[in-house]
Amino acid sequence: MNIIINLIVYLVVFGLIWWLVSQLPLPAPVAQIVRVLFILLLILIVLTVTGILPGGYLPPIRL
């Protein structure tokens, strides 16, 4: 249950950051690079929370 809560919190925060960055007036090449970096970060978050990668990248959330 704690893993699911962590995943939901991380994805909500990730979505808010993605939305804020998408509001910036970036040139097309920079926006493409930022989009790729965000997709890689999303994959890293999911793999870390599910335990496939070591959890040293993301701090645990204690509610």
A tleap script that builds the chain and sets N, CA, C and O, in Angstrom:
source leaprc.protein.ff14SB
mol = sequence {
  NMET ASN ILE ILE ILE ASN LEU ILE VAL TYR
  LEU VAL VAL PHE GLY LEU ILE TRP TRP LEU
  VAL SER GLN LEU PRO LEU PRO ALA PRO VAL
  ALA GLN ILE VAL ARG VAL LEU PHE ILE LEU
  LEU LEU ILE LEU ILE VAL LEU THR VAL THR
  GLY ILE LEU PRO GLY GLY TYR LEU PRO PRO
  ILE ARG CLEU
}
set mol.1.N position { 0.821 -1.196 0.000 }
set mol.1.CA position { 0.000 0.000 0.000 }
set mol.1.C position { 0.866 1.261 0.000 }
set mol.1.O position { 0.546 2.232 -0.685 }
set mol.2.N position { 1.945 1.249 0.755 }
set mol.2.CA position { 2.842 2.395 0.816 }
set mol.2.C position { 3.480 2.661 -0.543 }
set mol.2.O position { 3.705 3.815 -0.910 }
set mol.3.N position { 3.771 1.599 -1.291 }
set mol.3.CA position { 4.375 1.761 -2.614 }
set mol.3.C position { 3.408 2.462 -3.553 }
set mol.3.O position { 3.815 3.318 -4.338 }
set mol.4.N position { 2.138 2.108 -3.481 }
set mol.4.CA position { 1.140 2.723 -4.353 }
set mol.4.C position { 0.978 4.205 -4.020 }
set mol.4.O position { 0.865 5.034 -4.922 }
set mol.5.N position { 0.967 4.539 -2.737 }
set mol.5.CA position { 0.849 5.939 -2.331 }
set mol.5.C position { 2.065 6.731 -2.805 }
set mol.5.O position { 1.921 7.843 -3.315 }
set mol.6.N position { 3.269 6.161 -2.639 }
set mol.6.CA position { 4.472 6.836 -3.127 }
set mol.6.C position { 4.396 7.076 -4.623 }
set mol.6.O position { 4.717 8.167 -5.095 }
set mol.7.N position { 3.974 6.065 -5.372 }
set mol.7.CA position { 3.890 6.194 -6.827 }
set mol.7.C position { 2.893 7.280 -7.212 }
set mol.7.O position { 3.167 8.077 -8.110 }
set mol.8.N position { 1.746 7.323 -6.552 }
set mol.8.CA position { 0.744 8.339 -6.872 }
set mol.8.C position { 1.267 9.733 -6.572 }
set mol.8.O position { 1.083 10.649 -7.375 }
set mol.9.N position { 1.917 9.906 -5.425 }
set mol.9.CA position { 2.447 11.225 -5.059 }
set mol.9.C position { 3.520 11.656 -6.045 }
set mol.9.O position { 3.516 12.800 -6.500 }
set mol.10.N position { 4.442 10.756 -6.384 }
set mol.10.CA position { 5.489 11.109 -7.341 }
set mol.10.C position { 4.917 11.451 -8.705 }
set mol.10.O position { 5.388 12.390 -9.347 }
set mol.11.N position { 3.911 10.715 -9.167 }
set mol.11.CA position { 3.331 10.995 -10.473 }
set mol.11.C position { 2.555 12.310 -10.486 }
set mol.11.O position { 2.554 13.013 -11.496 }
set mol.12.N position { 1.902 12.650 -9.386 }
set mol.12.CA position { 1.208 13.938 -9.315 }
set mol.12.C position { 2.210 15.086 -9.351 }
set mol.12.O position { 2.023 16.054 -10.089 }
set mol.13.N position { 3.263 14.983 -8.564 }
set mol.13.CA position { 4.293 16.029 -8.568 }
set mol.13.C position { 4.960 16.108 -9.940 }
set mol.13.O position { 5.212 17.202 -10.445 }
set mol.14.N position { 5.244 14.965 -10.538 }
set mol.14.CA position { 5.843 14.931 -11.867 }
set mol.14.C position { 4.924 15.602 -12.885 }
set mol.14.O position { 5.388 16.371 -13.726 }
set mol.15.N position { 3.622 15.315 -12.812 }
set mol.15.CA position { 2.667 15.922 -13.740 }
set mol.15.C position { 2.584 17.430 -13.582 }
set mol.15.O position { 2.484 18.157 -14.570 }
set mol.16.N position { 2.626 17.906 -12.336 }
set mol.16.CA position { 2.604 19.351 -12.111 }
set mol.16.C position { 3.852 20.027 -12.670 }
set mol.16.O position { 3.764 21.094 -13.277 }
set mol.17.N position { 5.003 19.413 -12.468 }
set mol.17.CA position { 6.243 19.984 -13.011 }
set mol.17.C position { 6.205 19.969 -14.531 }
set mol.17.O position { 6.600 20.940 -15.175 }
set mol.18.N position { 5.722 18.849 -15.115 }
set mol.18.CA position { 5.621 18.753 -16.577 }
set mol.18.C position { 4.702 19.850 -17.108 }
set mol.18.O position { 5.012 20.484 -18.116 }
set mol.19.N position { 3.575 20.075 -16.436 }
set mol.19.CA position { 2.642 21.109 -16.870 }
set mol.19.C position { 3.281 22.491 -16.792 }
set mol.19.O position { 3.139 23.293 -17.715 }
set mol.20.N position { 3.984 22.775 -15.698 }
set mol.20.CA position { 4.627 24.085 -15.557 }
set mol.20.C position { 5.687 24.305 -16.625 }
set mol.20.O position { 5.780 25.399 -17.182 }
set mol.21.N position { 6.487 23.289 -16.921 }
set mol.21.CA position { 7.527 23.429 -17.938 }
set mol.21.C position { 6.901 23.572 -19.317 }
set mol.21.O position { 7.436 24.289 -20.163 }
set mol.22.N position { 5.787 22.911 -19.557 }
set mol.22.CA position { 5.145 23.020 -20.867 }
set mol.22.C position { 4.577 24.415 -21.106 }
set mol.22.O position { 4.332 24.793 -22.252 }
set mol.23.N position { 4.365 25.185 -20.040 }
set mol.23.CA position { 3.863 26.546 -20.183 }
set mol.23.C position { 4.962 27.541 -20.576 }
set mol.23.O position { 4.667 28.672 -20.962 }
set mol.24.N position { 6.222 27.121 -20.478 }
set mol.24.CA position { 7.328 28.008 -20.831 }
set mol.24.C position { 7.426 28.144 -22.348 }
set mol.24.O position { 7.232 27.164 -23.068 }
set mol.25.N position { 7.724 29.342 -22.839 }
set mol.25.CA position { 7.874 29.522 -24.292 }
set mol.25.C position { 9.273 29.087 -24.749 }
set mol.25.O position { 10.162 29.920 -24.928 }
set mol.26.N position { 9.454 27.789 -24.934 }
set mol.26.CA position { 10.751 27.261 -25.337 }
set mol.26.C position { 10.818 27.094 -26.849 }
set mol.26.O position { 9.803 26.791 -27.477 }
set mol.27.N position { 11.995 27.286 -27.450 }
set mol.27.CA position { 12.136 26.990 -28.878 }
set mol.27.C position { 11.908 25.499 -29.128 }
set mol.27.O position { 12.044 24.686 -28.214 }
set mol.28.N position { 11.564 25.146 -30.349 }
set mol.28.CA position { 11.203 23.763 -30.680 }
set mol.28.C position { 12.292 22.743 -30.339 }
set mol.28.O position { 11.968 21.712 -29.749 }
set mol.29.N position { 13.577 22.975 -30.679 }
set mol.29.CA position { 14.588 21.955 -30.344 }
set mol.29.C position { 14.754 21.764 -28.832 }
set mol.29.O position { 14.940 20.640 -28.367 }
set mol.30.N position { 14.689 22.846 -28.075 }
set mol.30.CA position { 14.831 22.754 -26.629 }
set mol.30.C position { 13.622 22.036 -26.035 }
set mol.30.O position { 13.770 21.224 -25.122 }
set mol.31.N position { 12.440 22.329 -26.543 }
set mol.31.CA position { 11.238 21.671 -26.051 }
set mol.31.C position { 11.280 20.175 -26.314 }
set mol.31.O position { 10.817 19.390 -25.487 }
set mol.32.N position { 11.826 19.771 -27.450 }
set mol.32.CA position { 11.943 18.343 -27.768 }
set mol.32.C position { 12.907 17.656 -26.796 }
set mol.32.O position { 12.634 16.547 -26.338 }
set mol.33.N position { 14.014 18.294 -26.484 }
set mol.33.CA position { 14.987 17.727 -25.544 }
set mol.33.C position { 14.364 17.623 -24.155 }
set mol.33.O position { 14.532 16.609 -23.477 }
set mol.34.N position { 13.647 18.662 -23.727 }
set mol.34.CA position { 13.001 18.645 -22.414 }
set mol.34.C position { 11.962 17.534 -22.357 }
set mol.34.O position { 11.840 16.859 -21.335 }
set mol.35.N position { 11.211 17.334 -23.437 }
set mol.35.CA position { 10.197 16.278 -23.469 }
set mol.35.C position { 10.837 14.904 -23.319 }
set mol.35.O position { 10.329 14.057 -22.584 }
set mol.36.N position { 11.953 14.680 -24.013 }
set mol.36.CA position { 12.657 13.392 -23.908 }
set mol.36.C position { 13.187 13.185 -22.493 }
set mol.36.O position { 13.095 12.078 -21.961 }
set mol.37.N position { 13.737 14.222 -21.878 }
set mol.37.CA position { 14.243 14.108 -20.510 }
set mol.37.C position { 13.125 13.807 -19.523 }
set mol.37.O position { 13.319 13.019 -18.597 }
set mol.38.N position { 11.959 14.418 -19.704 }
set mol.38.CA position { 10.836 14.137 -18.826 }
set mol.38.C position { 10.340 12.706 -18.990 }
set mol.38.O position { 9.962 12.070 -18.006 }
set mol.39.N position { 10.334 12.195 -20.203 }
set mol.39.CA position { 9.913 10.803 -20.419 }
set mol.39.C position { 10.901 9.848 -19.758 }
set mol.39.O position { 10.487 8.858 -19.155 }
set mol.40.N position { 12.199 10.127 -19.859 }
set mol.40.CA position { 13.198 9.296 -19.185 }
set mol.40.C position { 13.031 9.362 -17.667 }
set mol.40.O position { 13.175 8.351 -16.978 }
set mol.41.N position { 12.729 10.549 -17.151 }
set mol.41.CA position { 12.509 10.690 -15.709 }
set mol.41.C position { 11.263 9.931 -15.265 }
set mol.41.O position { 11.254 9.335 -14.188 }
set mol.42.N position { 10.220 9.947 -16.076 }
set mol.42.CA position { 9.008 9.193 -15.758 }
set mol.42.C position { 9.297 7.695 -15.702 }
set mol.42.O position { 8.823 7.007 -14.799 }
set mol.43.N position { 10.060 7.194 -16.649 }
set mol.43.CA position { 10.442 5.775 -16.648 }
set mol.43.C position { 11.269 5.461 -15.410 }
set mol.43.O position { 11.067 4.423 -14.779 }
set mol.44.N position { 12.200 6.347 -15.054 }
set mol.44.CA position { 13.031 6.146 -13.866 }
set mol.44.C position { 12.179 6.111 -12.597 }
set mol.44.O position { 12.419 5.281 -11.719 }
set mol.45.N position { 11.193 6.993 -12.488 }
set mol.45.CA position { 10.320 7.021 -11.308 }
set mol.45.C position { 9.557 5.714 -11.191 }
set mol.45.O position { 9.502 5.124 -10.111 }
set mol.46.N position { 8.967 5.254 -12.285 }
set mol.46.CA position { 8.171 4.029 -12.229 }
set mol.46.C position { 9.045 2.827 -11.895 }
set mol.46.O position { 8.647 1.989 -11.086 }
set mol.47.N position { 10.224 2.724 -12.497 }
set mol.47.CA position { 11.105 1.588 -12.227 }
set mol.47.C position { 11.650 1.614 -10.804 }
set mol.47.O position { 11.850 0.561 -10.199 }
set mol.48.N position { 11.891 2.796 -10.268 }
set mol.48.CA position { 12.403 2.898 -8.905 }
set mol.48.C position { 11.317 2.558 -7.885 }
set mol.48.O position { 11.571 1.838 -6.919 }
set mol.49.N position { 10.122 3.070 -8.099 }
set mol.49.CA position { 9.041 2.815 -7.137 }
set mol.49.C position { 8.645 1.344 -7.153 }
set mol.49.O position { 8.312 0.788 -6.106 }
set mol.50.N position { 8.673 0.699 -8.327 }
set mol.50.CA position { 8.315 -0.717 -8.393 }
set mol.50.C position { 9.430 -1.623 -7.900 }
set mol.50.O position { 9.203 -2.820 -7.726 }
set mol.51.N position { 10.635 -1.093 -7.667 }
set mol.51.CA position { 11.722 -1.885 -7.102 }
set mol.51.C position { 12.641 -2.519 -8.126 }
set mol.51.O position { 13.520 -3.301 -7.762 }
set mol.52.N position { 12.458 -2.202 -9.395 }
set mol.52.CA position { 13.331 -2.780 -10.429 }
set mol.52.C position { 14.709 -2.136 -10.376 }
set mol.52.O position { 15.718 -2.822 -10.534 }
set mol.53.N position { 14.761 -0.834 -10.158 }
set mol.53.CA position { 16.024 -0.124 -9.972 }
set mol.53.C position { 16.221 0.142 -8.485 }
set mol.53.O position { 15.244 0.200 -7.738 }
set mol.54.N position { 17.458 0.304 -8.042 }
set mol.54.CA position { 17.689 0.633 -6.626 }
set mol.54.C position { 16.996 1.945 -6.260 }
set mol.54.O position { 16.902 2.852 -7.086 }
set mol.55.N position { 16.522 2.041 -5.042 }
set mol.55.CA position { 15.728 3.193 -4.631 }
set mol.55.C position { 16.520 4.381 -4.152 }
set mol.55.O position { 15.956 5.242 -3.476 }
set mol.56.N position { 17.792 4.474 -4.463 }
set mol.56.CA position { 18.595 5.592 -4.009 }
set mol.56.C position { 18.318 6.884 -4.736 }
set mol.56.O position { 18.758 7.947 -4.300 }
set mol.57.N position { 17.587 6.811 -5.849 }
set mol.57.CA position { 17.356 8.016 -6.643 }
set mol.57.C position { 16.234 8.877 -6.080 }
set mol.57.O position { 16.296 10.105 -6.151 }
set mol.58.N position { 15.218 8.245 -5.527 }
set mol.58.CA position { 14.070 8.983 -5.039 }
set mol.58.C position { 13.942 8.818 -3.528 }
set mol.58.O position { 14.036 7.703 -3.016 }
set mol.59.N position { 13.729 9.911 -2.817 }
set mol.59.CA position { 13.564 9.793 -1.358 }
set mol.59.C position { 12.215 9.174 -1.024 }
set mol.59.O position { 11.238 9.419 -1.732 }
set mol.60.N position { 12.139 8.381 0.034 }
set mol.60.CA position { 10.845 7.822 0.426 }
set mol.60.C position { 9.937 8.906 0.997 }
set mol.60.O position { 10.397 9.838 1.657 }
set mol.61.N position { 8.658 8.770 0.736 }
set mol.61.CA position { 7.688 9.727 1.244 }
set mol.61.C position { 6.987 9.081 2.427 }
set mol.61.O position { 6.456 7.976 2.314 }
set mol.62.N position { 6.985 9.765 3.555 }
set mol.62.CA position { 6.328 9.225 4.752 }
set mol.62.C position { 5.158 10.123 5.078 }
set mol.62.O position { 5.327 11.312 5.350 }
set mol.63.N position { 3.966 9.548 5.050 }
set mol.63.CA position { 2.750 10.322 5.327 }
set mol.63.C position { 2.313 10.105 6.757 }
set mol.63.O position { 1.307 10.670 7.187 }
savepdb mol mol.pdb
quit
